[in-house]
Amino acid sequence: MEQWNERLHDFIWGPYMIGAFLLTGIYFSIGTKFFQFRGFFTWMKYTFGTMKGEVEEEKDGKSITQFQSLCTALAGTLGTGNIAGVATAITAGGAGAIFWMWISSIFGMMTNFAEKTLGILYRYKGEDGEWVGGPMVYMERGLHAKGLAISFAFLCILASFGMGNMTQAHSVSEAIQVSFGGNELVIGIILSILLALVILGGIGRIASVTEKLIPIVAIGYTVGSVCVLIRCHENILPAFFSIIEGAFSVKAVGGGVLGYGMKKAIMVGISRGIFSNEAGLGSSVIVHSASNVKSPVIQGFWGIQEVFLDTIVMCTLTALVILTSGVYDGTKEIDGMMLTTKAFAVVFGSRGGRFISVAVVIFGFATLIGWSYYGVKCVEYLFGKKWTVLYQGIYCGVTVIGCTMELTTVWNFADNMNGLLAIPNLIAILLLSKHVFAEINNFERRERGKG
């Protein structure tokens, strides 16, 4: 089974899939005239810069706030990808992998914008008054492709068990054991109980928890990273040089294959970037569709912000901490979590390990919460509300399995589900791209009219 998993991984994350992600992001960047750059102050204004009453909101009592939708989406993306995933990218693809992670996120911003815009454009109210939205909805209502919608929902459920659950649960268990001790089975059981207490409360409780957890842990991790960078400030510029140099290295390695180093950096960097921010997967559209915003474009701005915070800010901080601290020597003998821990130990000493462990535990738990909601909505779409409790029970049970499962198998399974999930979503957003371009053109026309 592991061999089959590895072969599928190599096929899915080959050059064709990587190219599909990049080309989709480039297409939406060109179609919006590179709005992620020229519209920087606009999307900042309508996200964190928005004043109360400036954006039209739904007043139905069934929605969550735009900030809550961002926090819940970030709960699904901020996790081991930002700590262990970045370190793994560096050890596997060299410092240059970080450059390609940036590239994937820059273009991924507009892929994410397109997804969130379509999510609001095609969502609808269910019988209980709650919003029903996500890629499966714009596939069905926009493309009239029910089969594509069903395939996405099914794959999203599988992905929720992989990327959203087992990878996070395993990292949480490992972090607790390394710093505080404990039995992996006991950790898994306790974790699943805590998870159940949150997710059984529905989107209201999930959003309430994530809007408190995510800002606290993100700020704490940022402050810790800045402390390391201040201590190692003389290495910051050389670290950037090593990233650029490694990104375009064409020296021969191993059997003398010229350009292998650059190819490896590209493949690892882009795949890790996608794993971290999920742009192109469509998963976080599900929670963004529950936002109280009225304008599809404004929710699209929150999608841009999501990728910006996840990869450009958080992943870059981790990369610089590793590269400036001197703990990375170009070898591949150390795993990602340990590499990041050693980097923080430069400033915090033995407390660095506990600092990273606490961050991983909170990030990982938040991801477990966020992805449970994605899975629930897909189960509702396919089978109806009566099956959601069964799914939630299985989801909590899988958490225990993730805590005790072998790491390589978990990561490969998660990566495979990511790649498969992206296929129907990328097809859908490309076919519906004219609606995305029309929405942003109309929005900018109205903005010019205000001026």
WOCORZI-V426590 format. One record per run of one state. SS is the DSSP state (alpha for helix, beta for strand, coil for the rest). FROM is the first residue (numbers start at 1). LEN is the number of residues. If there is no record, write none. Layout:
# WOCORZI-V426590
((SS | FROM | LEN) (SS | FROM | LEN))
This chain:
# WOCORZI-V426590
((coil | 1 | 1) (alpha | 2 | 11) (coil | 13 | 2) (alpha | 15 | 17) (coil | 32 | 3) (alpha | 35 | 4) (coil | 39 | 1) (alpha | 40 | 6) (coil | 46 | 11) (beta | 57 | 1) (coil | 58 | 6) (beta | 64 | 1) (coil | 65 | 1) (alpha | 66 | 12) (coil | 78 | 2) (alpha | 80 | 14) (coil | 94 | 2) (alpha | 96 | 27) (coil | 123 | 1) (beta | 124 | 2) (coil | 126 | 5) (beta | 131 | 2) (coil | 133 | 2) (alpha | 135 | 7) (coil | 142 | 4) (alpha | 146 | 35) (coil | 181 | 3) (alpha | 184 | 16) (coil | 200 | 2) (alpha | 202 | 30) (coil | 232 | 1) (alpha | 233 | 15) (coil | 248 | 5) (beta | 253 | 1) (coil | 254 | 3) (beta | 257 | 1) (coil | 258 | 2) (alpha | 260 | 18) (coil | 278 | 7) (alpha | 285 | 4) (coil | 289 | 2) (beta | 291 | 1) (coil | 292 | 1) (beta | 293 | 1) (coil | 294 | 2) (alpha | 296 | 30) (coil | 326 | 10) (alpha | 336 | 13) (coil | 349 | 2) (alpha | 351 | 33) (coil | 384 | 1) (alpha | 385 | 20) (coil | 405 | 2) (alpha | 407 | 25) (coil | 432 | 1) (alpha | 433 | 18) (coil | 451 | 1))
